[in-house]
C-alpha cells in the first residue's frame, strides 16, 4: 500500500450528499409535516424527494422547479367525484 500526498490546493470534498441545487430552492411539503417537523425536529420530504429539516425562511428562495412541476400535475382533491 502506498501513501499519496495531496497537493496544496483549495479542494474540498462535496458534503452535500447529492442535494445539488436543492439547497437553492424552497420546496413543496405538506403543511402538517412542516408543523410536525418544527415541533419534533423530524425531517420532511418534498415533492421532488429532497429530505431535510426545515430551518430557513422559504420566502427568500425561488420555488423548486421540480416540486412546482409535480404540484402542477397533481389532480385537485376534495371534490365530490361528479362531473
PyMOL Python script that loads the backbone (N, CA, C, O; Angstrom):
from pymol import cmd

cmd.read_pdbstr("""\
ATOM      1  N   UNK A   1       0.853  -1.175   0.000  1.00  0.00           N
ATOM      2  CA  UNK A   1       0.000   0.000   0.000  1.00  0.00           C
ATOM      3  C   UNK A   1       0.897   1.236   0.000  1.00  0.00           C
ATOM      4  O   UNK A   1       1.887   1.292   0.729  1.00  0.00           O
ATOM      5  N   UNK A   2       0.544   2.221  -0.820  1.00  0.00           N
ATOM      6  CA  UNK A   2       1.323   3.450  -0.875  1.00  0.00           C
ATOM      7  C   UNK A   2       0.495   4.607  -0.342  1.00  0.00           C
ATOM      8  O   UNK A   2      -0.735   4.560  -0.329  1.00  0.00           O
ATOM      9  N   UNK A   3       1.184   5.633   0.090  1.00  0.00           N
ATOM     10  CA  UNK A   3       0.517   6.823   0.603  1.00  0.00           C
ATOM     11  C   UNK A   3       0.742   7.953  -0.373  1.00  0.00           C
ATOM     12  O   UNK A   3       1.867   8.197  -0.810  1.00  0.00           O
ATOM     13  N   UNK A   4      -0.330   8.643  -0.713  1.00  0.00           N
ATOM     14  CA  UNK A   4      -0.214   9.786  -1.610  1.00  0.00           C
ATOM     15  C   UNK A   4      -0.355  11.062  -0.805  1.00  0.00           C
ATOM     16  O   UNK A   4      -1.180  11.146   0.104  1.00  0.00           O
ATOM     17  N   UNK A   5       0.434  12.030  -1.135  1.00  0.00           N
ATOM     18  CA  UNK A   5       0.311  13.340  -0.508  1.00  0.00           C
ATOM     19  C   UNK A   5      -0.408  14.238  -1.500  1.00  0.00           C
ATOM     20  O   UNK A   5       0.044  14.429  -2.629  1.00  0.00           O
ATOM     21  N   UNK A   6      -1.517  14.776  -1.070  1.00  0.00           N
ATOM     22  CA  UNK A   6      -2.315  15.625  -1.943  1.00  0.00           C
ATOM     23  C   UNK A   6      -1.648  16.989  -2.101  1.00  0.00           C
ATOM     24  O   UNK A   6      -1.024  17.485  -1.163  1.00  0.00           O
ATOM     25  N   UNK A   7      -1.771  17.589  -3.262  1.00  0.00           N
ATOM     26  CA  UNK A   7      -1.178  18.909  -3.471  1.00  0.00           C
ATOM     27  C   UNK A   7      -1.872  19.962  -2.611  1.00  0.00           C
ATOM     28  O   UNK A   7      -3.042  19.823  -2.252  1.00  0.00           O
ATOM     29  N   UNK A   8      -1.133  21.003  -2.294  1.00  0.00           N
ATOM     30  CA  UNK A   8      -1.716  22.116  -1.554  1.00  0.00           C
ATOM     31  C   UNK A   8      -2.672  22.853  -2.478  1.00  0.00           C
ATOM     32  O   UNK A   8      -2.241  23.529  -3.412  1.00  0.00           O
ATOM     33  N   UNK A   9      -3.935  22.728  -2.227  1.00  0.00           N
ATOM     34  CA  UNK A   9      -4.931  23.424  -3.039  1.00  0.00           C
ATOM     35  C   UNK A   9      -6.196  23.594  -2.217  1.00  0.00           C
ATOM     36  O   UNK A   9      -6.309  23.079  -1.105  1.00  0.00           O
ATOM     37  N   UNK A  10      -7.123  24.307  -2.772  1.00  0.00           N
ATOM     38  CA  UNK A  10      -8.371  24.581  -2.079  1.00  0.00           C
ATOM     39  C   UNK A  10      -9.449  23.574  -2.524  1.00  0.00           C
ATOM     40  O   UNK A  10     -10.559  23.964  -2.886  1.00  0.00           O
ATOM     41  N   UNK A  11      -9.116  22.311  -2.493  1.00  0.00           N
ATOM     42  CA  UNK A  11     -10.057  21.270  -2.891  1.00  0.00           C
ATOM     43  C   UNK A  11     -10.748  20.760  -1.638  1.00  0.00           C
ATOM     44  O   UNK A  11     -10.108  20.353  -0.669  1.00  0.00           O
ATOM     45  N   UNK A  12     -12.062  20.793  -1.688  1.00  0.00           N
ATOM     46  CA  UNK A  12     -12.842  20.330  -0.542  1.00  0.00           C
ATOM     47  C   UNK A  12     -13.775  19.214  -0.999  1.00  0.00           C
ATOM     48  O   UNK A  12     -14.250  19.232  -2.134  1.00  0.00           O
ATOM     49  N   UNK A  13     -14.038  18.253  -0.136  1.00  0.00           N
ATOM     50  CA  UNK A  13     -14.980  17.204  -0.519  1.00  0.00           C
ATOM     51  C   UNK A  13     -16.386  17.753  -0.658  1.00  0.00           C
ATOM     52  O   UNK A  13     -16.738  18.738  -0.008  1.00  0.00           O
ATOM     53  N   UNK A  14     -17.187  17.129  -1.496  1.00  0.00           N
ATOM     54  CA  UNK A  14     -18.577  17.525  -1.668  1.00  0.00           C
ATOM     55  C   UNK A  14     -19.380  16.947  -0.512  1.00  0.00           C
ATOM     56  O   UNK A  14     -19.602  15.738  -0.454  1.00  0.00           O
ATOM     57  N   UNK A  15     -19.808  17.784   0.391  1.00  0.00           N
ATOM     58  CA  UNK A  15     -20.542  17.327   1.570  1.00  0.00           C
ATOM     59  C   UNK A  15     -22.043  17.481   1.421  1.00  0.00           C
ATOM     60  O   UNK A  15     -22.774  17.402   2.408  1.00  0.00           O
ATOM     61  N   UNK A  16     -22.515  17.700   0.200  1.00  0.00           N
ATOM     62  CA  UNK A  16     -23.936  17.962   0.001  1.00  0.00           C
ATOM     63  C   UNK A  16     -24.771  16.691  -0.032  1.00  0.00           C
ATOM     64  O   UNK A  16     -26.000  16.770  -0.031  1.00  0.00           O
ATOM     65  N   UNK A  17     -24.140  15.524  -0.059  1.00  0.00           N
ATOM     66  CA  UNK A  17     -24.851  14.245  -0.110  1.00  0.00           C
ATOM     67  C   UNK A  17     -25.788  14.177  -1.306  1.00  0.00           C
ATOM     68  O   UNK A  17     -26.864  13.586  -1.218  1.00  0.00           O
ATOM     69  N   UNK A  18     -25.393  14.767  -2.405  1.00  0.00           N
ATOM     70  CA  UNK A  18     -26.173  14.679  -3.624  1.00  0.00           C
ATOM     71  C   UNK A  18     -27.323  15.661  -3.712  1.00  0.00           C
ATOM     72  O   UNK A  18     -28.149  15.546  -4.617  1.00  0.00           O
ATOM     73  N   UNK A  19     -27.407  16.618  -2.810  1.00  0.00           N
ATOM     74  CA  UNK A  19     -28.518  17.558  -2.833  1.00  0.00           C
ATOM     75  C   UNK A  19     -28.439  18.500  -4.023  1.00  0.00           C
ATOM     76  O   UNK A  19     -29.474  18.926  -4.535  1.00  0.00           O
ATOM     77  N   UNK A  20     -27.251  18.830  -4.468  1.00  0.00           N
ATOM     78  CA  UNK A  20     -27.098  19.697  -5.628  1.00  0.00           C
ATOM     79  C   UNK A  20     -27.836  21.002  -5.466  1.00  0.00           C
ATOM     80  O   UNK A  20     -27.660  21.705  -4.471  1.00  0.00           O
ATOM     81  N   UNK A  21     -28.670  21.330  -6.448  1.00  0.00           N
ATOM     82  CA  UNK A  21     -29.388  22.600  -6.452  1.00  0.00           C
ATOM     83  C   UNK A  21     -30.534  22.652  -5.448  1.00  0.00           C
ATOM     84  O   UNK A  21     -31.134  23.710  -5.261  1.00  0.00           O
ATOM     85  N   UNK A  22     -30.846  21.545  -4.805  1.00  0.00           N
ATOM     86  CA  UNK A  22     -31.957  21.537  -3.851  1.00  0.00           C
ATOM     87  C   UNK A  22     -31.803  22.615  -2.778  1.00  0.00           C
ATOM     88  O   UNK A  22     -32.797  23.158  -2.296  1.00  0.00           O
ATOM     89  N   UNK A  23     -30.567  22.923  -2.406  1.00  0.00           N
ATOM     90  CA  UNK A  23     -30.329  23.893  -1.338  1.00  0.00           C
ATOM     91  C   UNK A  23     -30.642  25.322  -1.765  1.00  0.00           C
ATOM     92  O   UNK A  23     -30.709  26.215  -0.920  1.00  0.00           O
ATOM     93  N   UNK A  24     -30.832  25.549  -3.042  1.00  0.00           N
ATOM     94  CA  UNK A  24     -31.078  26.899  -3.541  1.00  0.00           C
ATOM     95  C   UNK A  24     -32.561  27.221  -3.659  1.00  0.00           C
ATOM     96  O   UNK A  24     -32.913  28.334  -4.049  1.00  0.00           O
ATOM     97  N   UNK A  25     -33.433  26.286  -3.334  1.00  0.00           N
ATOM     98  CA  UNK A  25     -34.850  26.458  -3.582  1.00  0.00           C
ATOM     99  C   UNK A  25     -35.700  26.257  -2.338  1.00  0.00           C
ATOM    100  O   UNK A  25     -35.280  25.637  -1.361  1.00  0.00           O
ATOM    101  N   UNK A  26     -36.912  26.801  -2.407  1.00  0.00           N
ATOM    102  CA  UNK A  26     -37.955  26.490  -1.438  1.00  0.00           C
ATOM    103  C   UNK A  26     -38.740  25.325  -2.036  1.00  0.00           C
ATOM    104  O   UNK A  26     -39.025  25.313  -3.233  1.00  0.00           O
ATOM    105  N   UNK A  27     -39.087  24.353  -1.204  1.00  0.00           N
ATOM    106  CA  UNK A  27     -39.721  23.130  -1.690  1.00  0.00           C
ATOM    107  C   UNK A  27     -41.151  22.995  -1.189  1.00  0.00           C
ATOM    108  O   UNK A  27     -41.521  23.556  -0.157  1.00  0.00           O
ATOM    109  N   UNK A  28     -41.951  22.236  -1.941  1.00  0.00           N
ATOM    110  CA  UNK A  28     -43.337  21.960  -1.553  1.00  0.00           C
ATOM    111  C   UNK A  28     -43.377  20.747  -0.632  1.00  0.00           C
ATOM    112  O   UNK A  28     -42.872  19.675  -0.966  1.00  0.00           O
ATOM    113  N   UNK A  29     -43.994  20.940   0.545  1.00  0.00           N
ATOM    114  CA  UNK A  29     -44.152  19.889   1.544  1.00  0.00           C
ATOM    115  C   UNK A  29     -45.537  20.052   2.148  1.00  0.00           C
ATOM    116  O   UNK A  29     -46.053  21.167   2.223  1.00  0.00           O
ATOM    117  N   UNK A  30     -46.150  18.945   2.583  1.00  0.00           N
ATOM    118  CA  UNK A  30     -47.455  19.035   3.244  1.00  0.00           C
ATOM    119  C   UNK A  30     -47.333  19.937   4.468  1.00  0.00           C
ATOM    120  O   UNK A  30     -46.395  19.807   5.255  1.00  0.00           O
ATOM    121  N   UNK A  31     -48.287  20.847   4.619  1.00  0.00           N
ATOM    122  CA  UNK A  31     -48.247  21.825   5.712  1.00  0.00           C
ATOM    123  C   UNK A  31     -48.173  21.150   7.077  1.00  0.00           C
ATOM    124  O   UNK A  31     -47.445  21.607   7.958  1.00  0.00           O
ATOM    125  N   UNK A  32     -48.923  20.069   7.254  1.00  0.00           N
ATOM    126  CA  UNK A  32     -48.917  19.351   8.538  1.00  0.00           C
ATOM    127  C   UNK A  32     -47.531  18.795   8.855  1.00  0.00           C
ATOM    128  O   UNK A  32     -47.135  18.728  10.019  1.00  0.00           O
ATOM    129  N   UNK A  33     -46.800  18.399   7.820  1.00  0.00           N
ATOM    130  CA  UNK A  33     -45.453  17.852   8.027  1.00  0.00           C
ATOM    131  C   UNK A  33     -44.475  18.947   8.449  1.00  0.00           C
ATOM    132  O   UNK A  33     -43.561  18.694   9.233  1.00  0.00           O
ATOM    133  N   UNK A  34     -44.664  20.159   7.931  1.00  0.00           N
ATOM    134  CA  UNK A  34     -43.817  21.285   8.332  1.00  0.00           C
ATOM    135  C   UNK A  34     -44.014  21.571   9.816  1.00  0.00           C
ATOM    136  O   UNK A  34     -43.051  21.764  10.559  1.00  0.00           O
ATOM    137  N   UNK A  35     -45.287  21.595  10.239  1.00  0.00           N
ATOM    138  CA  UNK A  35     -45.603  21.837  11.646  1.00  0.00           C
ATOM    139  C   UNK A  35     -45.012  20.740  12.519  1.00  0.00           C
ATOM    140  O   UNK A  35     -44.410  21.023  13.555  1.00  0.00           O
ATOM    141  N   UNK A  36     -45.182  19.492  12.106  1.00  0.00           N
ATOM    142  CA  UNK A  36     -44.642  18.364  12.868  1.00  0.00           C
ATOM    143  C   UNK A  36     -43.126  18.466  12.990  1.00  0.00           C
ATOM    144  O   UNK A  36     -42.567  18.223  14.060  1.00  0.00           O
ATOM    145  N   UNK A  37     -42.465  18.825  11.900  1.00  0.00           N
ATOM    146  CA  UNK A  37     -41.017  18.951  11.910  1.00  0.00           C
ATOM    147  C   UNK A  37     -40.565  20.063  12.855  1.00  0.00           C
ATOM    148  O   UNK A  37     -39.554  19.931  13.544  1.00  0.00           O
ATOM    149  N   UNK A  38     -41.325  21.161  12.880  1.00  0.00           N
ATOM    150  CA  UNK A  38     -40.980  22.276  13.766  1.00  0.00           C
ATOM    151  C   UNK A  38     -41.049  21.853  15.229  1.00  0.00           C
ATOM    152  O   UNK A  38     -40.264  22.320  16.055  1.00  0.00           O
ATOM    153  N   UNK A  39     -41.992  20.966  15.546  1.00  0.00           N
ATOM    154  CA  UNK A  39     -42.175  20.526  16.924  1.00  0.00           C
ATOM    155  C   UNK A  39     -41.192  19.411  17.294  1.00  0.00           C
ATOM    156  O   UNK A  39     -40.586  19.443  18.365  1.00  0.00           O
ATOM    157  N   UNK A  40     -41.038  18.431  16.407  1.00  0.00           N
ATOM    158  CA  UNK A  40     -40.261  17.233  16.736  1.00  0.00           C
ATOM    159  C   UNK A  40     -38.841  17.226  16.181  1.00  0.00           C
ATOM    160  O   UNK A  40     -37.988  16.484  16.669  1.00  0.00           O
ATOM    161  N   UNK A  41     -38.582  18.046  15.166  1.00  0.00           N
ATOM    162  CA  UNK A  41     -37.265  18.050  14.542  1.00  0.00           C
ATOM    163  C   UNK A  41     -37.071  16.925  13.533  1.00  0.00           C
ATOM    164  O   UNK A  41     -35.952  16.691  13.078  1.00  0.00           O
ATOM    165  N   UNK A  42     -38.147  16.227  13.178  1.00  0.00           N
ATOM    166  CA  UNK A  42     -38.037  15.151  12.200  1.00  0.00           C
ATOM    167  C   UNK A  42     -37.942  15.727  10.791  1.00  0.00           C
ATOM    168  O   UNK A  42     -38.538  16.765  10.503  1.00  0.00           O
ATOM    169  N   UNK A  43     -37.202  15.065   9.921  1.00  0.00           N
ATOM    170  CA  UNK A  43     -37.071  15.548   8.542  1.00  0.00           C
ATOM    171  C   UNK A  43     -38.390  15.462   7.776  1.00  0.00           C
ATOM    172  O   UNK A  43     -39.265  14.662   8.106  1.00  0.00           O
ATOM    173  N   UNK A  44     -38.512  16.292   6.759  1.00  0.00           N
ATOM    174  CA  UNK A  44     -39.669  16.280   5.860  1.00  0.00           C
ATOM    175  C   UNK A  44     -39.184  15.823   4.488  1.00  0.00           C
ATOM    176  O   UNK A  44     -37.987  15.831   4.205  1.00  0.00           O
ATOM    177  N   UNK A  45     -40.136  15.421   3.638  1.00  0.00           N
ATOM    178  CA  UNK A  45     -39.809  15.009   2.279  1.00  0.00           C
ATOM    179  C   UNK A  45     -40.595  15.892   1.326  1.00  0.00           C
ATOM    180  O   UNK A  45     -41.825  15.921   1.363  1.00  0.00           O
ATOM    181  N   UNK A  46     -39.872  16.615   0.468  1.00  0.00           N
ATOM    182  CA  UNK A  46     -40.504  17.482  -0.521  1.00  0.00           C
ATOM    183  C   UNK A  46     -41.048  16.633  -1.668  1.00  0.00           C
ATOM    184  O   UNK A  46     -40.700  15.461  -1.809  1.00  0.00           O
ATOM    185  N   UNK A  47     -41.903  17.243  -2.481  1.00  0.00           N
ATOM    186  CA  UNK A  47     -42.446  16.539  -3.639  1.00  0.00           C
ATOM    187  C   UNK A  47     -41.338  16.020  -4.555  1.00  0.00           C
ATOM    188  O   UNK A  47     -41.489  14.967  -5.174  1.00  0.00           O
ATOM    189  N   UNK A  48     -40.235  16.748  -4.642  1.00  0.00           N
ATOM    190  CA  UNK A  48     -39.128  16.356  -5.516  1.00  0.00           C
ATOM    191  C   UNK A  48     -38.258  15.266  -4.913  1.00  0.00           C
ATOM    192  O   UNK A  48     -37.386  14.719  -5.588  1.00  0.00           O
ATOM    193  N   UNK A  49     -38.492  14.947  -3.641  1.00  0.00           N
ATOM    194  CA  UNK A  49     -37.725  13.894  -2.986  1.00  0.00           C
ATOM    195  C   UNK A  49     -36.662  14.382  -2.024  1.00  0.00           C
ATOM    196  O   UNK A  49     -36.054  13.565  -1.332  1.00  0.00           O
ATOM    197  N   UNK A  50     -36.414  15.677  -1.951  1.00  0.00           N
ATOM    198  CA  UNK A  50     -35.423  16.203  -1.007  1.00  0.00           C
ATOM    199  C   UNK A  50     -35.887  15.931   0.414  1.00  0.00           C
ATOM    200  O   UNK A  50     -37.048  16.164   0.748  1.00  0.00           O
ATOM    201  N   UNK A  51     -34.981  15.437   1.253  1.00  0.00           N
ATOM    202  CA  UNK A  51     -35.263  15.159   2.655  1.00  0.00           C
ATOM    203  C   UNK A  51     -34.388  16.081   3.497  1.00  0.00           C
ATOM    204  O   UNK A  51     -33.170  16.117   3.320  1.00  0.00           O
ATOM    205  N   UNK A  52     -35.006  16.826   4.414  1.00  0.00           N
ATOM    206  CA  UNK A  52     -34.252  17.753   5.270  1.00  0.00           C
ATOM    207  C   UNK A  52     -35.134  18.230   6.418  1.00  0.00           C
ATOM    208  O   UNK A  52     -36.345  18.014   6.416  1.00  0.00           O
ATOM    209  N   UNK A  53     -34.521  18.872   7.383  1.00  0.00           N
ATOM    210  CA  UNK A  53     -35.248  19.511   8.476  1.00  0.00           C
ATOM    211  C   UNK A  53     -35.307  20.998   8.146  1.00  0.00           C
ATOM    212  O   UNK A  53     -34.275  21.669   8.143  1.00  0.00           O
ATOM    213  N   UNK A  54     -36.503  21.525   7.867  1.00  0.00           N
ATOM    214  CA  UNK A  54     -36.617  22.946   7.500  1.00  0.00           C
ATOM    215  C   UNK A  54     -36.121  23.855   8.629  1.00  0.00           C
ATOM    216  O   UNK A  54     -36.462  23.667   9.796  1.00  0.00           O
ATOM    217  N   UNK A  55     -35.317  24.832   8.252  1.00  0.00           N
ATOM    218  CA  UNK A  55     -34.812  25.770   9.257  1.00  0.00           C
ATOM    219  C   UNK A  55     -34.522  27.140   8.661  1.00  0.00           C
ATOM    220  O   UNK A  55     -33.751  27.912   9.231  1.00  0.00           O
ATOM    221  N   UNK A  56     -35.131  27.448   7.524  1.00  0.00           N
ATOM    222  CA  UNK A  56     -34.895  28.744   6.889  1.00  0.00           C
ATOM    223  C   UNK A  56     -36.207  29.288   6.336  1.00  0.00           C
ATOM    224  O   UNK A  56     -37.189  28.557   6.201  1.00  0.00           O
ATOM    225  N   UNK A  57     -36.210  30.554   6.025  1.00  0.00           N
ATOM    226  CA  UNK A  57     -37.407  31.204   5.505  1.00  0.00           C
ATOM    227  C   UNK A  57     -37.550  30.898   4.017  1.00  0.00           C
ATOM    228  O   UNK A  57     -36.754  31.386   3.215  1.00  0.00           O
ATOM    229  N   UNK A  58     -38.553  30.094   3.628  1.00  0.00           N
ATOM    230  CA  UNK A  58     -38.694  29.722   2.217  1.00  0.00           C
ATOM    231  C   UNK A  58     -39.022  30.901   1.310  1.00  0.00           C
ATOM    232  O   UNK A  58     -38.839  30.810   0.096  1.00  0.00           O
ATOM    233  N   UNK A  59     -39.502  32.003   1.876  1.00  0.00           N
ATOM    234  CA  UNK A  59     -39.847  33.178   1.072  1.00  0.00           C
ATOM    235  C   UNK A  59     -38.613  33.837   0.474  1.00  0.00           C
ATOM    236  O   UNK A  59     -38.724  34.653  -0.441  1.00  0.00           O
ATOM    237  N   UNK A  60     -37.437  33.487   0.986  1.00  0.00           N
ATOM    238  CA  UNK A  60     -36.194  34.080   0.498  1.00  0.00           C
ATOM    239  C   UNK A  60     -35.619  33.322  -0.696  1.00  0.00           C
ATOM    240  O   UNK A  60     -34.579  33.705  -1.232  1.00  0.00           O
ATOM    241  N   UNK A  61     -36.293  32.247  -1.115  1.00  0.00           N
ATOM    242  CA  UNK A  61     -35.769  31.403  -2.182  1.00  0.00           C
ATOM    243  C   UNK A  61     -36.819  31.189  -3.257  1.00  0.00           C
ATOM    244  O   UNK A  61     -38.015  31.211  -2.965  1.00  0.00           O
ATOM    245  N   UNK A  62     -36.393  30.981  -4.496  1.00  0.00           N
ATOM    246  CA  UNK A  62     -37.359  30.650  -5.547  1.00  0.00           C
ATOM    247  C   UNK A  62     -37.892  29.235  -5.334  1.00  0.00           C
ATOM    248  O   UNK A  62     -37.235  28.403  -4.707  1.00  0.00           O
ATOM    249  N   UNK A  63     -39.084  28.971  -5.859  1.00  0.00           N
ATOM    250  CA  UNK A  63     -39.699  27.649  -5.721  1.00  0.00           C
ATOM    251  C   UNK A  63     -38.924  26.641  -6.562  1.00  0.00           C
ATOM    252  O   UNK A  63     -38.528  26.931  -7.691  1.00  0.00           O
ATOM    253  N   UNK A  64     -38.716  25.467  -6.003  1.00  0.00           N
ATOM    254  CA  UNK A  64     -38.042  24.376  -6.703  1.00  0.00           C
ATOM    255  C   UNK A  64     -38.832  24.041  -7.970  1.00  0.00           C
ATOM    256  O   UNK A  64     -40.016  23.716  -7.880  1.00  0.00           O
ATOM    257  N   UNK A  65     -38.204  24.114  -9.144  1.00  0.00           N
ATOM    258  CA  UNK A  65     -38.939  23.843 -10.377  1.00  0.00           C
ATOM    259  C   UNK A  65     -39.472  22.413 -10.443  1.00  0.00           C
ATOM    260  O   UNK A  65     -40.531  22.175 -11.023  1.00  0.00           O
ATOM    261  N   UNK A  66     -38.759  21.474  -9.862  1.00  0.00           N
ATOM    262  CA  UNK A  66     -39.219  20.087  -9.873  1.00  0.00           C
ATOM    263  C   UNK A  66     -40.458  19.926  -8.990  1.00  0.00           C
ATOM    264  O   UNK A  66     -41.417  19.263  -9.385  1.00  0.00           O
ATOM    265  N   UNK A  67     -40.441  20.529  -7.797  1.00  0.00           N
ATOM    266  CA  UNK A  67     -41.619  20.486  -6.914  1.00  0.00           C
ATOM    267  C   UNK A  67     -42.816  21.136  -7.608  1.00  0.00           C
ATOM    268  O   UNK A  67     -43.924  20.602  -7.575  1.00  0.00           O
ATOM    269  N   UNK A  68     -42.586  22.301  -8.243  1.00  0.00           N
ATOM    270  CA  UNK A  68     -43.675  23.022  -8.903  1.00  0.00           C
ATOM    271  C   UNK A  68     -44.274  22.193 -10.030  1.00  0.00           C
ATOM    272  O   UNK A  68     -45.495  22.144 -10.186  1.00  0.00           O
ATOM    273  N   UNK A  69     -43.430  21.546 -10.809  1.00  0.00           N
ATOM    274  CA  UNK A  69     -43.907  20.714 -11.912  1.00  0.00           C
ATOM    275  C   UNK A  69     -44.759  19.554 -11.390  1.00  0.00           C
ATOM    276  O   UNK A  69     -45.806  19.241 -11.956  1.00  0.00           O
ATOM    277  N   UNK A  70     -44.310  18.933 -10.327  1.00  0.00           N
ATOM    278  CA  UNK A  70     -45.074  17.828  -9.738  1.00  0.00           C
ATOM    279  C   UNK A  70     -46.388  18.344  -9.173  1.00  0.00           C
ATOM    280  O   UNK A  70     -47.439  17.745  -9.400  1.00  0.00           O
ATOM    281  N   UNK A  71     -46.337  19.458  -8.436  1.00  0.00           N
ATOM    282  CA  UNK A  71     -47.535  20.036  -7.827  1.00  0.00           C
ATOM    283  C   UNK A  71     -48.559  20.419  -8.896  1.00  0.00           C
ATOM    284  O   UNK A  71     -49.750  20.147  -8.744  1.00  0.00           O
ATOM    285  N   UNK A  72     -48.098  21.043  -9.963  1.00  0.00           N
ATOM    286  CA  UNK A  72     -48.997  21.457 -11.041  1.00  0.00           C
ATOM    287  C   UNK A  72     -49.632  20.265 -11.747  1.00  0.00           C
ATOM    288  O   UNK A  72     -50.705  20.388 -12.338  1.00  0.00           O
ATOM    289  N   UNK A  73     -48.973  19.115 -11.687  1.00  0.00           N
ATOM    290  CA  UNK A  73     -49.502  17.911 -12.331  1.00  0.00           C
ATOM    291  C   UNK A  73     -50.455  17.120 -11.462  1.00  0.00           C
ATOM    292  O   UNK A  73     -51.097  16.184 -11.937  1.00  0.00           O
ATOM    293  N   UNK A  74     -50.555  17.487 -10.178  1.00  0.00           N
ATOM    294  CA  UNK A  74     -51.462  16.777  -9.278  1.00  0.00           C
ATOM    295  C   UNK A  74     -52.908  17.128  -9.589  1.00  0.00           C
ATOM    296  O   UNK A  74     -53.220  18.261  -9.956  1.00  0.00           O
ATOM    297  N   UNK A  75     -53.783  16.148  -9.438  1.00  0.00           N
ATOM    298  CA  UNK A  75     -55.211  16.399  -9.646  1.00  0.00           C
ATOM    299  C   UNK A  75     -55.760  17.114  -8.407  1.00  0.00           C
ATOM    300  O   UNK A  75     -55.359  16.803  -7.285  1.00  0.00           O
ATOM    301  N   UNK A  76     -56.669  18.066  -8.604  1.00  0.00           N
ATOM    302  CA  UNK A  76     -57.275  18.717  -7.447  1.00  0.00           C
ATOM    303  C   UNK A  76     -58.027  17.687  -6.604  1.00  0.00           C
ATOM    304  O   UNK A  76     -58.666  16.787  -7.149  1.00  0.00           O
ATOM    305  N   UNK A  77     -57.953  17.815  -5.297  1.00  0.00           N
ATOM    306  CA  UNK A  77     -58.647  16.871  -4.409  1.00  0.00           C
ATOM    307  C   UNK A  77     -59.821  17.527  -3.723  1.00  0.00           C
ATOM    308  O   UNK A  77     -60.049  18.731  -3.842  1.00  0.00           O
ATOM    309  N   UNK A  78     -60.553  16.714  -3.008  1.00  0.00           N
ATOM    310  CA  UNK A  78     -61.661  17.224  -2.217  1.00  0.00           C
ATOM    311  C   UNK A  78     -62.961  17.393  -2.963  1.00  0.00           C
ATOM    312  O   UNK A  78     -63.931  17.903  -2.403  1.00  0.00           O
ATOM    313  N   UNK A  79     -63.005  16.978  -4.217  1.00  0.00           N
ATOM    314  CA  UNK A  79     -64.232  17.117  -4.999  1.00  0.00           C
ATOM    315  C   UNK A  79     -65.221  16.001  -4.682  1.00  0.00           C
ATOM    316  O   UNK A  79     -64.906  15.064  -3.948  1.00  0.00           O
ATOM    317  N   UNK A  80     -66.424  16.116  -5.250  1.00  0.00           N
ATOM    318  CA  UNK A  80     -67.438  15.109  -4.976  1.00  0.00           C
ATOM    319  C   UNK A  80     -67.348  13.942  -5.963  1.00  0.00           C
ATOM    320  O   UNK A  80     -68.123  12.990  -5.872  1.00  0.00           O
ATOM    321  N   UNK A  81     -66.415  14.013  -6.895  1.00  0.00           N
ATOM    322  CA  UNK A  81     -66.210  12.930  -7.838  1.00  0.00           C
ATOM    323  C   UNK A  81     -67.169  12.971  -9.020  1.00  0.00           C
ATOM    324  O   UNK A  81     -67.079  12.133  -9.917  1.00  0.00           O
ATOM    325  N   UNK A  82     -68.082  13.930  -9.031  1.00  0.00           N
ATOM    326  CA  UNK A  82     -69.043  14.039 -10.129  1.00  0.00           C
ATOM    327  C   UNK A  82     -68.491  14.857 -11.264  1.00  0.00           C
ATOM    328  O   UNK A  82     -67.378  15.378 -11.189  1.00  0.00           O
ATOM    329  N   UNK A  83     -69.281  14.971 -12.327  1.00  0.00           N
ATOM    330  CA  UNK A  83     -68.830  15.750 -13.481  1.00  0.00           C
ATOM    331  C   UNK A  83     -69.216  17.184 -13.351  1.00  0.00           C
ATOM    332  O   UNK A  83     -68.916  17.986 -14.235  1.00  0.00           O
TER     333      UNK A  83
END
""", "prot")
cmd.dss("prot")
cmd.show_as("cartoon", "prot")
cmd.util.cbc("prot")
cmd.orient("prot")
